């Protein structure tokens, strides 16, 4: 346990205090600020405009927060692999990988320590993004229960992105290739459910729809808490972490 926490502490410092994290967090903050303020101004303009007969009233959550969450998720598809690329790749490039493999620390402890480090750095960015809807409460009425429900789903989705980034980092020596693989895996996960349209088999369609990360994530955005979605995200994260551990363990026997 101490070894795992030491690895996690060392790696999260390495990520958070790196120029890459500073650049990524600055770009994310600029993008989210521009997009959120623009959406907020548009929402305020639409709210003050004369209402048309039988017009549908759109809440702040529907008009602004949901779009913000979609943007954060889209950014994380590309950003998380960039944050996690160095978790194992850098060990290989610095020639400390062999030393790590011959140390009296299990592959599981190494992987979990690095996963916690990647998760900590990613959740720090996620914390920055939640400040926007929270601070909106100073000027408008915010449904905080929906905000926290949405961010619970986004947090679980981040668990998956970090696990995929860790697997990508464990499979190659190249930092650039690790990022590309992570992005491809993330995008592939989102397009996985599209296979249901190519079959008439009800069972296959039901399985593919259950594997749709979009349905599970936006269930949380709508305020619908389902244990099946909670278990789905945790199981998916555990699968990619397990695969990372297997890749790491296999290198001990080469």
C-alpha positions in Angstrom: 0.0 0.0 0.0 2.8 2.4 0.9 4.6 1.7 -2.4 1.3 2.3 -4.4 0.8 5.7 -2.6 4.4 6.7 -3.1 4.1 6.0 -6.9 0.8 7.9 -7.0 2.2 10.9 -5.1 5.4 11.0 -7.2 3.6 10.7 -10.6 0.8 13.2 -9.8 3.4 15.8 -8.9 5.2 15.0 -12.2 2.0 15.5 -14.2 0.5 18.6 -12.4 3.8 20.5 -12.3 4.7 19.8 -15.9 4.5 22.4 -18.7 2.1 20.1 -20.5 -0.5 20.2 -17.7 -0.1 24.0 -17.4 -0.6 24.4 -21.1 -3.6 22.0 -21.2 -5.3 23.5 -18.2 -4.9 27.0 -19.6 -6.3 26.1 -23.0 -9.2 24.2 -21.3 -10.0 27.2 -19.1 -9.9 29.6 -22.0 -12.1 27.3 -24.2 -14.6 26.6 -21.4 -14.8 30.3 -20.3 -15.4 31.5 -23.9 -18.1 28.8 -24.6 -19.8 29.1 -21.2 -20.0 32.9 -21.2 -21.3 32.9 -24.8 -24.0 30.3 -23.9 -24.9 32.2 -20.8 -25.3 35.5 -22.7 -27.4 33.8 -25.3 -29.6 32.1 -22.6 -30.1 35.5 -20.9 -31.1 37.1 -24.2 -33.6 34.3 -25.1 -35.1 34.4 -21.6 -35.7 38.2 -21.8 -37.1 38.0 -25.3 -40.9 38.1 -25.8 -42.4 34.6 -25.4 -44.2 33.2 -28.4 -47.6 31.4 -27.9 -47.1 27.8 -26.6 -43.3 28.4 -26.4 -41.3 25.9 -24.3 -39.4 27.4 -21.4 -35.8 26.2 -21.3 -34.0 26.0 -18.0 -30.4 27.0 -17.3 -29.4 23.4 -17.0 -30.9 22.5 -20.4 -29.8 25.7 -22.2 -26.3 26.2 -20.8 -25.0 23.4 -18.4 -25.8 20.5 -20.6 -23.9 22.0 -23.5 -21.0 22.8 -21.1 -20.9 19.2 -19.9 -20.9 17.9 -23.5 -17.9 20.2 -24.3 -16.0 19.1 -21.2 -16.5 15.5 -22.2 -15.4 16.1 -25.8 -12.3 17.9 -24.5 -11.5 15.1 -22.1 -11.5 12.6 -25.0 -8.4 14.3 -26.3 -6.9 15.8 -23.1 -6.8 12.8 -20.8 -4.6 10.7 -23.1 -2.2 13.7 -23.2 -2.1 13.8 -19.4 -1.6 10.0 -19.0 0.8 9.4 -21.8 3.9 9.8 -19.6 2.7 7.5 -16.8 4.6 4.4 -18.2 6.1 5.7 -21.4 8.3 8.1 -19.5 9.6 5.2 -17.3 10.7 3.4 -20.5 12.3 6.5 -22.0 14.2 7.3 -18.8 15.4 3.8 -18.5 13.8 3.5 -15.1 11.3 0.9 -16.4 13.6 -2.1 -15.9 14.4 -0.9 -12.4 10.7 -0.6 -11.6 10.1 -4.1 -12.9 12.8 -5.6 -10.8 11.7 -3.8 -7.6 9.9 -5.7 -4.9 6.6 -4.0 -5.9 3.8 -5.9 -7.6 2.5 -5.0 -11.0 -0.9 -4.3 -9.4 0.6 -1.8 -7.0 2.5 0.0 -9.8 -0.6 0.2 -12.1 -2.9 1.3 -9.3 -0.4 4.0 -8.2 -0.1 5.3 -11.7 -3.9 5.1 -12.3 -4.5 7.2 -9.1 -2.0 9.7 -10.3 -3.6 10.1 -13.7 -7.1 10.2 -12.1 -6.0 12.9 -9.7 -4.7 15.2 -12.4 -7.8 14.6 -14.6 -10.1 15.3 -11.7 -8.3 18.5 -11.0 -9.3 19.7 -14.5 -12.8 18.4 -13.9 -13.0 20.5 -10.7 -12.1 23.6 -12.7 -14.9 22.9 -15.1 -17.6 22.5 -12.4 -16.8 26.0 -11.1 -18.7 27.4 -14.1 -22.2 26.0 -13.3 -21.6 26.5 -9.6 -20.7 30.2 -9.9 -23.7 30.7 -12.2 -25.8 30.4 -9.0 -24.6 33.9 -8.1 -26.6 35.4 -11.0 -29.3 32.8 -11.8 -31.2 29.9 -10.3 -29.2 26.7 -10.7 -30.5 23.2 -10.2 -27.6 21.9 -8.1 -28.9 18.4 -7.8 -28.8 18.1 -11.6 -25.4 19.6 -11.7 -23.9 17.2 -9.2 -25.7 14.3 -10.9 -24.2 15.3 -14.2 -20.8 15.6 -12.8 -21.1 12.2 -11.1 -21.6 10.7 -14.5 -18.7 12.8 -16.0 -16.5 11.7 -13.1 -17.3 8.0 -13.8 -16.6 8.7 -17.5 -13.2 10.2 -16.5 -12.4 7.0 -14.7 -12.7 5.2 -18.0 -10.7 7.7 -20.0 -7.8 7.5 -17.5 -7.9 3.7 -17.6 -7.7 3.8 -21.4 -4.9 6.3 -21.3 -3.0 4.1 -18.9 -3.4 1.1 -21.1 -2.2 3.1 -24.1 0.8 4.3 -22.2 1.7 0.8 -21.2 1.6 -0.5 -24.8 4.2 1.7 -26.4 7.4 3.6 -25.8 6.3 6.6 -27.9 4.5 9.4 -26.1 2.9 10.6 -29.4 1.7 7.1 -30.2 0.3 6.7 -26.7 -1.8 9.9 -27.1 -3.0 8.8 -30.6 -4.0 5.3 -29.3 -5.8 6.8 -26.3 -7.8 9.1 -28.5 -8.7 6.3 -30.9 -9.8 4.0 -28.1 -11.9 6.8 -26.6 -13.6 7.6 -29.8 -14.1 3.9 -30.6 -15.8 3.6 -27.3 -18.3 6.3 -28.3 -19.0 4.8 -31.7 -19.2 1.2 -30.4 -23.0 1.4 -30.0 -23.4 2.4 -33.7 -23.0 -1.3 -34.6 -26.6 -1.9 -33.4 -27.9 -0.2 -36.6 -26.3 -2.9 -38.8 -28.2 -5.9 -37.2 -31.8 -7.0 -36.9 -31.0 -9.3 -33.9 -32.9 -8.0 -30.9 -30.4 -9.5 -28.4 -27.4 -8.0 -30.3 -29.1 -4.6 -30.5 -29.9 -4.7 -26.7 -26.3 -5.6 -25.9 -24.9 -2.8 -28.1 -27.3 -0.2 -26.7 -26.3 -1.2 -23.1 -22.6 -0.7 -24.1 -23.4 2.9 -25.3 -21.5 5.2 -23.1 -23.6 8.1 -24.3 -26.8 6.6 -23.0 -25.2 6.0 -19.6 -23.6 9.4 -19.3 -26.5 11.5 -20.4 -28.8 9.5 -18.0 -26.8 11.2 -15.2 -27.1 14.5 -17.0 -30.9 14.2 -17.0 -30.8 13.4 -13.3 -31.6 9.7 -13.7 -29.4 7.6 -11.4 -29.2 3.9 -12.4 -27.1 1.4 -10.7 -26.5 -0.4 -14.0 -24.8 2.7 -15.3 -22.7 3.1 -12.2 -21.6 -0.6 -12.4 -21.0 -0.2 -16.2 -18.5 2.6 -15.8 -16.7 1.0 -12.9 -16.5 -2.4 -14.7 -15.2 -0.7 -17.9 -12.5 1.1 -15.9 -11.5 -2.1 -14.0 -11.2 -3.9 -17.4 -8.8 -1.4 -18.9 -6.8 -1.2 -15.6 -6.6 -5.0 -15.5 -5.4 -5.1 -19.1 -2.7 -2.5 -18.2 -1.6 -4.7 -15.3 -1.4 -7.7 -17.7 0.7 -5.7 -20.1 3.0 -4.7 -17.3 3.2 -8.1 -15.8 4.0 -9.7 -19.2 7.1 -7.5 -19.5 8.6 -9.1 -16.4 8.9 -12.4 -18.2 10.4 -11.1 -21.5 
